[in-house]
């Protein structure tokens, strides 16, 4: 493999990591509060507002139902308005984040709902507020699941960022299309695939290790 191809792969990998990590952090910033709101306002929740829960759930599911490549095109005007262009790594972060927020929200919602209801009832019985339940029970107890969900979200974003290369977003997907597919360069295509596989394995492995560590360090409830 030539030095030029290695340089191209390195630069594309850095761009992909920028897109994935930035959009992943934005997904947590937007998706976690959304998940908490879905749990709190659900029937039987700490602040039941079924109409709000149903409305938010419908919006989340509607965004998730749109294939990413279509969402990417639909958001071009919005992306231009936000960052001034629809091309490049920075522009790709916008649709990636919008696609990842509802995706992570649903995963986080599942983790939050799995928290033992007895712990919630105990805090409420001791006079704890709704905020205290969220802060000291729901989030800490669901943290391993949230980390696992975040890992899955990052892995999904790796694939989505490669797909974004189809419209000039940069990164490994753009490299595979421009230098691999259009120029019939099998070496570049294989190199991109190899890097993507390594990235996914590293992200998944790191997430698994962190989630396992958090599960082992959580105090065991006593009856």
C-alpha angles and dihedrals in degrees: 000000000000126000090246093057091047091052091048091050092048094050092045091049091052090050091049092050090050091053095044098045095043094047090042092056091047089050090057093044091053103027101049096056088045091053092048090050091050091052096044096047097043118108106280092019127128091266105022114204104154095182092055093044092051092047094050091045091052092051092047093049092045092056092045091051093061112090110243096239089056092045088050091058095041091054096051093102091047091046091052090050092051103041103012096246140054095214132078139034097297092051092051091058090069099061091034090056094045090051093045099048097069090037093056091039092062092046091048091047090058091050092049092050091054092064111115108265089212090068091052092049091049093054091046091049090054091055098264117161125232089258091053090052091053095042101042104026117020100042099040094043094047095043097105090051091046091052090050090049091049089052091053089048092053092049090050090049091055089061093042092050089054089051090051088062087076089078098040100273093143125229130091095322092055091047092051092051100042101037102021109035102026094042095037091236106159092183092062092046093051091045092053092048091049093051092047091051091050092048092051092047092049094047093046093045094049091047092050092050093049094046091048091050092051092050091053094047095050113105115252112245113244123216 
